[in-house]
Amino acid sequence: MNKLLAIFKIPELRTKMLFVVAALVIFRLAANIPVTDASLIQQFLQNPTGSQAAQGQLFNLLNLFTGGTIENFSVVMLGLGPYITAVIIMQLLTMIFPKMKQLQQEEGEQGRQKFNQYGRLLTVPLSILQGFGLITLFSRQGLMGAMTSFELATTILVVAAGGLFLMWLGELITEKGIGNGVSLLIFAGIVARLPGAIQQSILQYQQDPGLIDDFIIFGVVALIVIAGVVFITEAHRSVPVSYAKQVHGRQVSGGVSTYLPLKVNQAGVIPIIFALSLLLFPGLVAGFLQSATTPTLTNIAITLQRIFDPTSTVYAISYFILVVAFTYFYTSVTFDPKMVSENLQKQGGFIPGVRPGHETVRFLSKTVARITLAGALFLGVIAVLPTVIQSATGISSLAIGGTAVLIVVSVAIETARQIEAQLTMREYEGY
């Protein structure tokens, strides 16, 4: 609190904070501007049944990340999904095309700006495609009225423009405010749902006071989850690094020892999103196949629906395994031991007891694989915890479980760290 109060005493930081607040207010206003009547969509999200269960879970997850924009069928209903998808695709392309990797890592600031620009351009077709996909799914579920071709095209363009507007707003927050704009918008969308979740819990308690024990268990587990997320998010393995002394004329540099921090959870929340998307796909297919006239297809749909039911044991086990697998996959995409080894060698650094070059690459790969196991298992537990809590207490834990709490805590820690860095920098300027 002292640091937050100190921010408002510094004119420049006060302006940055007020800009962030104003941008978040604009986002919440846009989230409540509907494109069309959303009453049927709201009913569907509140009580999806039968073949609609998988679709309902998918839409509820998207609705959580976008801060209720889907249930409002707002102009920004796509949220930052297209932009995040574009960024992930661009990261994956660096593994396939060496020129893309060179553009991002070796051509300096200009290369990074060009790389980011490609990501923005890729967001445009992805926004149109995702807008078309969501509207088509809503139409097939009977959640929208009939539309002419012109009305359909107009609606798709409006929601696609909304997605691009949020991308622009997020980058504007990053440039002129404090913290990462995209992360803060997702954070605001999740937090905006908390008052509704609390109100729903109060209504449940008023209808059945006997649930007080379940609410206490729920609250204790929520605190443990938050503490665990903070611990794993901040956890890292410190690899010692020494720098050889270098003589430049009469000046001597280097000869210092430091450490290379390797985070336990380098993948963040991405593995959970990947795994959930993959698991929801069979349920979506089953929903489409159930309307088929062929008995074989109908039986396949029923089997898929039973196996991949969100409350089944098979679903929970598959979810856990996929999260662990995707954690290793995404860590291998984002962390390149060879590049780290080369950078250390260029700067005259080395890991004590490990020879530079191939030995360093092998040491870093082995170390990352070992610490990633802890992060992967933790993410797997976090992913399946909401299902376990809901089965045990009957209380929906979507508001505090899984991806939501991971994003909220991670963004809060990162923003607090940036605020502290800004204040520290200005303290040095005072000297």
C-alpha positions as CSV (number, residue, x, y, z in Angstrom):
1,M,0.0,0.0,0.0
2,N,2.9,2.3,0.7
3,K,4.2,1.8,-2.8
4,L,0.8,2.4,-4.3
5,L,0.6,5.6,-2.4
6,A,4.1,6.6,-3.4
7,I,3.1,6.2,-7.1
8,F,0.5,8.9,-6.9
9,K,3.1,11.3,-5.5
10,I,5.2,11.1,-8.7
11,P,3.4,12.9,-11.5
12,E,4.8,10.6,-14.3
13,L,3.8,7.4,-12.6
14,R,0.5,8.8,-11.5
15,T,-0.3,9.6,-15.2
16,K,0.7,6.0,-16.2
17,M,-1.6,4.5,-13.5
18,L,-4.5,6.7,-14.4
19,F,-4.0,5.8,-18.1
20,V,-4.2,2.0,-17.2
21,V,-7.4,2.6,-15.1
22,A,-9.0,4.6,-18.0
23,A,-8.1,1.8,-20.5
24,L,-9.6,-0.9,-18.3
25,V,-12.8,1.2,-17.9
26,I,-13.0,1.5,-21.7
27,F,-12.6,-2.3,-22.0
28,R,-15.3,-3.0,-19.4
29,L,-17.7,-0.6,-21.2
30,A,-17.0,-2.2,-24.6
31,A,-17.6,-5.7,-22.9
32,N,-21.2,-4.6,-22.2
33,I,-22.1,-3.3,-25.6
34,P,-24.1,-6.1,-27.3
35,V,-24.2,-6.9,-31.0
36,T,-27.6,-8.6,-30.7
37,D,-29.9,-10.1,-28.2
38,A,-28.0,-12.4,-25.9
39,S,-30.7,-13.9,-23.6
40,L,-30.6,-17.3,-25.3
41,I,-26.8,-17.5,-25.0
42,Q,-27.0,-16.5,-21.3
43,Q,-29.5,-19.3,-20.6
44,F,-27.3,-21.8,-22.5
45,L,-24.1,-20.9,-20.6
46,Q,-25.9,-21.2,-17.2
47,N,-27.4,-24.6,-17.8
48,P,-25.8,-26.6,-20.7
49,T,-27.2,-30.2,-20.7
50,G,-26.8,-33.4,-22.7
51,S,-25.0,-33.1,-26.0
52,Q,-24.4,-29.4,-25.2
53,A,-22.2,-30.0,-22.2
54,A,-18.9,-29.9,-24.1
55,Q,-19.9,-26.8,-26.0
56,G,-21.1,-25.2,-22.8
57,Q,-17.8,-25.9,-21.0
58,L,-15.9,-24.4,-24.0
59,F,-18.0,-21.3,-24.1
60,N,-17.9,-20.9,-20.3
61,L,-14.1,-21.1,-20.4
62,L,-13.9,-18.5,-23.2
63,N,-16.5,-16.4,-21.3
64,L,-14.3,-16.5,-18.2
65,F,-11.2,-15.3,-20.0
66,T,-13.0,-12.5,-21.8
67,G,-14.8,-11.2,-18.7
68,G,-18.3,-12.1,-19.7
69,T,-18.1,-10.7,-23.2
70,I,-19.5,-13.9,-24.8
71,E,-22.6,-14.1,-22.6
72,N,-23.2,-10.5,-23.5
73,F,-22.5,-11.1,-27.2
74,S,-20.6,-7.9,-27.0
75,V,-18.6,-6.1,-29.7
76,V,-15.4,-7.5,-28.1
77,M,-16.7,-11.0,-27.6
78,L,-13.5,-12.5,-29.1
79,G,-11.4,-11.0,-26.4
80,L,-7.6,-11.3,-27.0
81,G,-8.0,-14.8,-28.3
82,P,-7.0,-14.1,-31.9
83,Y,-4.0,-12.0,-30.9
84,I,-2.7,-14.6,-28.4
85,T,-3.2,-17.3,-31.1
86,A,-1.2,-15.3,-33.5
87,V,1.6,-14.8,-31.0
88,I,1.7,-18.6,-30.3
89,I,1.7,-19.4,-34.1
90,M,4.6,-16.9,-34.6
91,Q,6.6,-18.5,-31.8
92,L,6.0,-22.0,-33.3
93,L,7.1,-20.7,-36.7
94,T,10.5,-19.7,-35.3
95,M,11.1,-23.5,-34.8
96,I,10.3,-24.3,-38.4
97,F,11.8,-21.4,-40.3
98,P,15.3,-20.3,-39.3
99,K,14.8,-16.8,-40.9
100,M,11.9,-16.2,-38.5
101,K,14.1,-17.1,-35.5
102,Q,16.9,-14.9,-36.8
103,L,14.5,-12.0,-37.3
104,Q,13.3,-12.3,-33.7
105,Q,16.6,-12.9,-31.9
106,E,19.5,-11.7,-34.0
107,E,18.4,-8.6,-35.8
108,G,18.0,-6.3,-32.8
109,E,15.1,-4.0,-32.0
110,Q,14.2,-3.4,-35.6
111,G,13.9,-7.2,-36.2
112,R,11.7,-7.7,-33.1
113,Q,9.4,-4.8,-34.2
114,K,9.0,-6.4,-37.7
115,F,8.4,-9.8,-36.0
116,N,5.7,-8.3,-33.8
117,Q,4.1,-6.5,-36.8
118,Y,3.8,-9.9,-38.5
119,G,1.9,-11.1,-35.4
120,R,-0.5,-8.1,-35.6
121,L,-1.2,-8.7,-39.3
122,L,-1.8,-12.4,-38.6
123,T,-4.4,-11.4,-36.0
124,V,-6.7,-9.9,-38.7
125,P,-7.6,-13.1,-40.5
126,L,-7.6,-15.0,-37.2
127,S,-10.2,-12.5,-35.8
128,I,-12.4,-13.0,-38.8
129,L,-12.0,-16.8,-38.7
130,Q,-12.7,-17.1,-35.0
131,G,-15.6,-14.6,-35.2
132,F,-17.1,-16.8,-38.0
133,G,-16.6,-20.0,-36.0
134,L,-18.2,-18.7,-32.8
135,I,-21.2,-17.2,-34.6
136,T,-21.6,-20.5,-36.6
137,L,-21.5,-22.5,-33.4
138,F,-24.1,-20.3,-31.8
139,S,-26.4,-20.5,-34.8
140,R,-26.2,-24.3,-34.9
141,Q,-27.1,-24.5,-31.2
142,G,-30.2,-22.4,-32.0
143,L,-28.9,-19.5,-29.8
144,M,-29.3,-16.8,-32.5
145,G,-32.1,-15.7,-34.7
146,A,-31.9,-16.1,-38.5
147,M,-29.5,-13.8,-40.3
148,T,-29.2,-12.7,-43.9
149,S,-25.8,-13.0,-45.6
150,F,-25.3,-9.3,-45.2
151,E,-26.2,-9.4,-41.5
152,L,-23.9,-12.3,-40.9
153,A,-21.0,-10.6,-42.7
154,T,-21.6,-7.4,-40.8
155,T,-21.7,-9.2,-37.4
156,I,-18.4,-11.0,-38.2
157,L,-16.7,-7.8,-39.2
158,V,-17.9,-6.0,-36.0
159,V,-16.7,-8.7,-33.6
160,A,-13.4,-9.1,-35.6
161,A,-12.9,-5.3,-35.3
162,G,-13.6,-5.6,-31.6
163,G,-10.8,-8.2,-31.2
164,L,-8.4,-5.9,-33.1
165,F,-9.5,-3.0,-30.9
166,L,-8.5,-4.9,-27.8
167,M,-5.1,-5.8,-29.3
168,W,-4.5,-2.1,-29.9
169,L,-5.7,-1.2,-26.4
170,G,-3.4,-3.8,-24.8
171,E,-0.4,-2.6,-26.7
172,L,-1.3,1.0,-25.8
173,I,-1.3,0.1,-22.1
174,T,2.1,-1.6,-22.5
175,E,3.5,1.5,-24.2
176,K,2.0,4.3,-22.1
177,G,1.1,2.6,-18.8
178,I,2.6,0.1,-16.3
179,G,2.7,-3.6,-16.9
180,N,1.9,-5.8,-19.8
181,G,-1.3,-4.5,-21.5
182,V,-2.6,-7.9,-22.8
183,S,-2.1,-9.6,-19.5
184,L,-3.8,-6.8,-17.6
185,L,-6.9,-7.0,-19.9
186,I,-7.2,-10.7,-19.4
187,F,-6.7,-10.1,-15.6
188,A,-9.4,-7.5,-15.6
189,G,-11.8,-9.8,-17.5
190,I,-11.3,-12.6,-14.9
191,V,-11.6,-10.3,-11.9
192,A,-14.7,-8.7,-13.3
193,R,-16.5,-12.1,-12.9
194,L,-15.6,-12.4,-9.2
195,P,-18.5,-10.3,-7.8
196,G,-21.0,-12.4,-9.7
197,A,-19.4,-15.6,-8.4
198,I,-19.5,-14.3,-4.8
199,Q,-23.2,-13.3,-5.3
200,Q,-24.0,-16.7,-6.6
201,S,-22.3,-18.3,-3.6
202,I,-24.3,-16.1,-1.2
203,L,-27.6,-17.1,-2.9
204,Q,-26.6,-20.8,-2.6
205,Y,-25.9,-20.4,1.1
206,Q,-29.2,-18.6,1.6
207,Q,-31.1,-21.4,-0.1
208,D,-29.2,-24.1,1.9
209,P,-27.4,-22.9,5.1
210,G,-26.0,-26.5,5.5
211,L,-23.4,-25.7,2.8
212,I,-21.4,-23.6,5.3
213,D,-18.9,-26.5,5.8
214,D,-18.4,-26.9,2.0
215,F,-17.8,-23.1,1.7
216,I,-15.2,-23.3,4.5
217,I,-13.4,-26.2,2.8
218,F,-13.7,-24.3,-0.5
219,G,-12.1,-21.1,1.0
220,V,-9.2,-23.1,2.6
221,V,-8.5,-24.9,-0.6
222,A,-8.6,-21.5,-2.5
223,L,-6.0,-20.0,-0.2
224,I,-3.8,-23.1,-0.5
225,V,-4.1,-22.9,-4.3
226,I,-3.2,-19.2,-4.4
227,A,-0.2,-19.8,-2.1
228,G,1.0,-22.7,-4.3
229,V,0.7,-20.6,-7.5
230,V,2.7,-17.8,-5.9
231,F,5.4,-20.3,-4.8
232,I,5.7,-22.1,-8.1
233,T,5.5,-18.9,-10.2
234,E,8.4,-17.4,-8.2
235,A,10.4,-20.6,-7.9
236,H,13.6,-20.9,-10.0
237,R,16.8,-22.9,-10.0
238,S,19.9,-20.6,-9.7
239,V,22.6,-21.9,-11.9
240,P,26.0,-20.3,-10.9
241,V,27.8,-18.4,-13.7
242,S,31.3,-17.0,-13.6
243,Y,32.8,-14.5,-16.0
244,A,36.5,-14.5,-16.9
245,K,38.6,-11.4,-16.4
246,Q,39.2,-9.4,-19.6
247,V,41.9,-6.8,-20.0
248,H,41.2,-3.8,-22.3
249,G,44.2,-1.6,-22.2
250,R,44.5,-0.5,-18.5
251,Q,40.9,-1.5,-17.7
252,V,40.0,-4.9,-16.3
253,S,36.4,-6.2,-16.6
254,G,34.7,-9.4,-15.7
255,G,35.9,-11.7,-13.0
256,V,32.5,-11.7,-11.3
257,S,30.2,-14.5,-10.3
258,T,26.4,-14.4,-10.7
259,Y,23.7,-16.9,-11.5
260,L,21.3,-17.8,-14.3
261,P,17.7,-18.2,-13.0
262,L,15.8,-21.1,-14.6
263,K,12.1,-20.9,-13.8
264,V,10.3,-24.0,-12.6
265,N,7.2,-23.0,-14.6
266,Q,8.5,-21.5,-17.8
267,A,5.4,-22.4,-19.8
268,G,2.9,-20.4,-17.7
269,V,-0.7,-21.1,-18.4
270,I,-0.3,-22.1,-22.1
271,P,-0.2,-25.9,-21.5
272,I,-3.6,-25.8,-19.7
273,I,-5.2,-23.9,-22.6
274,F,-3.6,-26.3,-25.2
275,A,-4.8,-29.4,-23.3
276,L,-8.3,-28.1,-22.7
277,S,-8.7,-27.2,-26.3
278,L,-7.6,-30.7,-27.4
279,L,-9.9,-32.4,-24.8
280,L,-13.0,-30.3,-25.7
281,F,-12.6,-31.2,-29.4
282,P,-14.1,-34.8,-29.1
283,G,-17.1,-33.4,-27.2
284,L,-17.7,-30.8,-29.9
285,V,-17.5,-33.5,-32.6
286,A,-19.9,-35.7,-30.6
287,G,-22.4,-32.8,-30.4
288,F,-22.4,-32.5,-34.2
289,L,-22.6,-36.3,-34.8
290,Q,-25.6,-36.9,-32.5
291,S,-27.9,-35.3,-35.0
292,A,-26.7,-37.7,-37.7
293,T,-29.2,-40.2,-39.1
294,T,-26.7,-43.1,-39.3
295,P,-26.8,-45.3,-36.2
296,T,-23.1,-45.9,-36.3
297,L,-22.3,-42.2,-36.1
298,T,-24.8,-41.8,-33.4
299,N,-23.2,-44.6,-31.3
300,I,-19.8,-43.1,-31.8
301,A,-21.1,-39.7,-30.6
302,I,-22.6,-41.3,-27.5
303,T,-19.4,-43.1,-26.7
304,L,-17.3,-39.9,-27.2
305,Q,-19.6,-38.0,-25.0
306,R,-19.5,-40.5,-22.2
307,I,-15.7,-40.9,-22.3
308,F,-15.0,-37.1,-22.5
309,D,-17.6,-36.0,-20.1
310,P,-16.0,-33.2,-18.0
311,T,-17.0,-35.0,-14.8
312,S,-15.6,-38.4,-15.7
313,T,-12.4,-39.9,-14.3
314,V,-11.0,-40.6,-17.8
315,Y,-11.4,-36.9,-18.7
316,A,-9.5,-35.8,-15.5
317,I,-6.7,-38.3,-16.1
318,S,-6.4,-37.4,-19.8
319,Y,-6.4,-33.7,-18.8
320,F,-3.6,-34.2,-16.3
321,I,-1.4,-36.2,-18.7
322,L,-1.9,-33.7,-21.6
323,V,-1.0,-30.7,-19.3
324,V,2.2,-32.4,-18.3
325,A,3.1,-33.3,-21.9
326,F,2.3,-29.8,-23.2
327,T,4.3,-28.2,-20.4
328,Y,7.4,-30.0,-21.7
329,F,6.6,-29.2,-25.3
330,Y,6.1,-25.5,-24.7
331,T,9.1,-25.2,-22.5
332,S,11.2,-26.7,-25.3
333,V,9.7,-24.0,-27.7
334,T,10.4,-21.0,-25.4
335,F,13.8,-22.1,-23.9
336,D,16.7,-22.8,-26.2
337,P,19.7,-24.2,-24.3
338,K,22.0,-23.8,-27.3
339,M,21.2,-20.1,-27.6
340,V,21.8,-19.5,-23.9
341,S,25.1,-21.4,-24.1
342,E,26.2,-19.3,-27.1
343,N,25.3,-16.1,-25.3
344,L,27.2,-17.1,-22.2
345,Q,30.2,-17.9,-24.3
346,K,30.1,-14.6,-26.2
347,Q,30.0,-12.7,-22.9
348,G,33.0,-14.7,-21.5
349,G,30.8,-16.6,-19.0
350,F,30.8,-20.2,-18.1
351,I,29.2,-22.6,-15.6
352,P,31.8,-23.7,-13.0
353,G,32.6,-27.4,-13.6
354,V,31.0,-27.5,-17.0
355,R,32.9,-27.0,-20.2
356,P,31.5,-24.4,-22.6
357,G,29.8,-25.5,-25.8
358,H,28.1,-28.9,-26.1
359,E,28.6,-29.8,-22.4
360,T,26.9,-26.6,-21.3
361,V,24.0,-27.2,-23.7
362,R,23.6,-30.8,-22.3
363,F,23.8,-29.5,-18.7
364,L,21.1,-26.9,-19.2
365,S,18.8,-29.3,-21.1
366,K,19.1,-31.8,-18.3
367,T,18.5,-29.2,-15.6
368,V,15.5,-27.7,-17.3
369,A,14.0,-31.2,-17.9
370,R,14.3,-32.0,-14.2
371,I,12.8,-28.7,-12.8
372,T,10.1,-28.7,-15.5
373,L,8.8,-32.0,-14.0
374,A,7.8,-30.1,-10.8
375,G,6.2,-27.3,-12.8
376,A,4.4,-29.8,-15.0
377,L,3.0,-31.8,-12.2
378,F,1.8,-28.6,-10.4
379,L,0.1,-27.4,-13.5
380,G,-1.6,-30.8,-13.9
381,V,-2.9,-30.6,-10.3
382,I,-4.1,-27.0,-10.8
383,A,-5.9,-28.0,-14.0
384,V,-7.9,-30.9,-12.5
385,L,-8.5,-29.3,-9.1
386,P,-11.7,-27.4,-10.0
387,T,-13.3,-30.7,-11.1
388,V,-12.2,-32.4,-7.9
389,I,-13.5,-29.5,-5.7
390,Q,-16.8,-29.4,-7.6
391,S,-17.3,-33.1,-7.2
392,A,-16.5,-33.0,-3.4
393,T,-18.5,-29.9,-2.4
394,G,-20.9,-29.3,-5.3
395,I,-19.7,-25.7,-5.5
396,S,-18.5,-24.5,-8.9
397,S,-14.8,-23.6,-8.5
398,L,-14.2,-22.1,-11.9
399,A,-13.7,-18.6,-10.3
400,I,-10.7,-19.7,-8.2
401,G,-9.4,-22.8,-9.9
402,G,-7.1,-23.7,-12.8
403,T,-6.2,-21.1,-15.4
404,A,-8.1,-18.3,-13.8
405,V,-6.1,-18.2,-10.5
406,L,-2.9,-18.9,-12.3
407,I,-3.3,-15.9,-14.6
408,V,-4.6,-13.5,-11.9
409,V,-1.7,-14.3,-9.5
410,S,1.0,-14.3,-12.2
411,V,-0.2,-10.9,-13.6
412,A,-0.5,-9.4,-10.1
413,I,3.1,-10.5,-9.2
414,E,4.5,-9.2,-12.5
415,T,2.7,-5.8,-12.2
416,A,3.8,-5.4,-8.6
417,R,7.4,-6.1,-9.7
418,Q,7.2,-3.5,-12.5
419,I,5.8,-0.9,-10.1
420,E,8.6,-1.6,-7.6
421,A,11.2,-1.3,-10.4
422,Q,9.7,2.1,-11.5
423,L,9.9,3.4,-7.9
424,T,13.4,2.1,-7.4
425,M,14.6,3.7,-10.6
426,R,13.2,7.1,-9.5
427,E,14.8,6.7,-6.1
428,Y,18.2,6.4,-7.8
429,E,17.4,9.4,-9.9
430,G,16.9,11.3,-6.6
431,Y,20.5,10.6,-5.6
